[in-house]
Amino acid sequence: MDHVVWKMDVYRVMLGLSNKSPEDFADHTMCRLGKWYYEGEGNNKYTSFSAFKKLEKPHAEVHRNGLAALNANLEGDKQTAAHHLALMEAASFEVVEQLSQLSHQIAGEVSLSKNHTELF
């Protein structure tokens, strides 16, 4: 959910509904998903899963392109800002896809573990 809130904050600035500056936005290592990924439960439990490994790049791209859109907007370059917003959304879609895949991979491993235990 924080992922969506972060993006909405970008759009609020773009629409003139917020006075936040690009410096007010957390980078991909400091937001809640980033902390989970680099320092928290994600890093402690899920680093062996392929979807976890594939999550880092698009998550960083969401933040990078969101900030690039904000900076282009500040410079009055609406076309570049719109381009970065589109890239942010594409990366965001990939983040959600990888989180979904991770959920399935975790569930599959739990199921395998449970079935293996039931054999003995």
C-alpha positions in Angstrom: 0.0 0.0 0.0 2.9 2.4 0.7 4.0 1.9 -2.9 0.7 3.4 -4.1 0.8 6.2 -1.5 4.3 7.1 -2.7 3.1 7.3 -6.3 0.0 9.3 -5.4 2.3 11.8 -3.6 4.2 12.2 -6.9 1.0 12.8 -8.8 -0.2 15.3 -6.1 2.9 17.3 -6.7 2.6 17.1 -10.4 -1.0 18.3 -10.2 -0.1 21.2 -7.9 -2.0 19.7 -5.0 1.2 19.3 -2.8 4.2 21.5 -2.2 6.5 18.6 -1.5 9.9 18.8 -3.1 11.8 15.9 -4.7 14.0 15.9 -1.5 10.9 15.0 0.5 10.5 11.7 -1.3 12.2 8.5 0.1 14.5 6.7 -2.2 14.1 3.0 -3.0 16.2 1.9 0.0 14.5 4.1 2.6 10.8 3.5 1.9 9.0 0.8 3.7 9.4 -1.7 0.9 13.0 -0.8 0.6 13.6 -1.3 4.3 11.8 -4.7 4.1 13.9 -5.7 1.0 17.3 -4.6 2.3 17.1 -4.8 6.1 13.9 -6.5 7.2 12.0 -9.7 6.8 12.4 -9.8 3.1 16.2 -9.8 3.4 16.1 -12.3 6.2 13.7 -14.8 4.7 13.3 -14.5 0.9 16.6 -13.8 -0.7 16.7 -17.3 -2.3 13.4 -16.7 -4.2 13.7 -15.6 -7.9 10.9 -13.2 -7.6 12.6 -11.5 -4.6 15.7 -11.1 -6.7 13.7 -9.6 -9.6 12.0 -7.1 -7.4 15.0 -4.8 -6.8 15.4 -3.3 -10.2 11.8 -2.3 -10.9 11.4 -1.0 -7.4 14.4 1.3 -7.9 13.0 2.3 -11.3 9.7 3.4 -9.7 11.6 5.8 -7.4 14.1 6.9 -10.0 11.5 7.7 -12.6 9.1 9.3 -10.0 11.9 11.7 -8.9 12.9 12.3 -12.5 9.3 13.3 -13.3 9.2 15.7 -10.4 12.5 17.3 -11.4 11.4 17.6 -15.0 8.1 19.1 -13.8 10.0 21.7 -11.7 12.0 22.6 -14.9 8.7 23.1 -16.8 9.4 20.1 -19.1 6.0 18.5 -19.1 6.8 16.1 -21.9 9.8 14.6 -20.1 7.8 14.5 -16.9 5.0 12.6 -18.6 7.6 10.2 -20.1 9.1 9.4 -16.6 5.6 9.0 -15.2 4.9 6.3 -17.8 8.2 4.6 -17.0 7.3 4.8 -13.3 4.0 3.1 -13.9 5.5 0.4 -16.0 8.0 -0.3 -13.2 5.3 -0.2 -10.7 3.3 -2.8 -12.6 6.5 -5.0 -12.5 6.9 -4.5 -8.7 3.3 -5.7 -8.1 3.9 -8.7 -10.5 7.1 -9.7 -8.7 5.4 -9.4 -5.2 2.6 -11.5 -6.5 5.1 -14.1 -7.9 7.0 -14.0 -4.6 3.7 -14.7 -2.7 3.1 -17.7 -5.0 6.7 -19.0 -4.6 6.5 -18.7 -0.8 3.1 -20.5 -0.7 4.5 -23.3 -2.9 7.5 -23.8 -0.6 5.3 -23.9 2.4 3.1 -26.4 0.7 6.1 -28.6 -0.3 7.5 -28.4 3.3 4.1 -29.4 4.7 3.7 -32.3 2.3 7.3 -33.4 3.0 6.6 -33.4 6.8 3.4 -35.4 6.3 5.3 -38.2 4.6 7.1 -39.1 7.9 
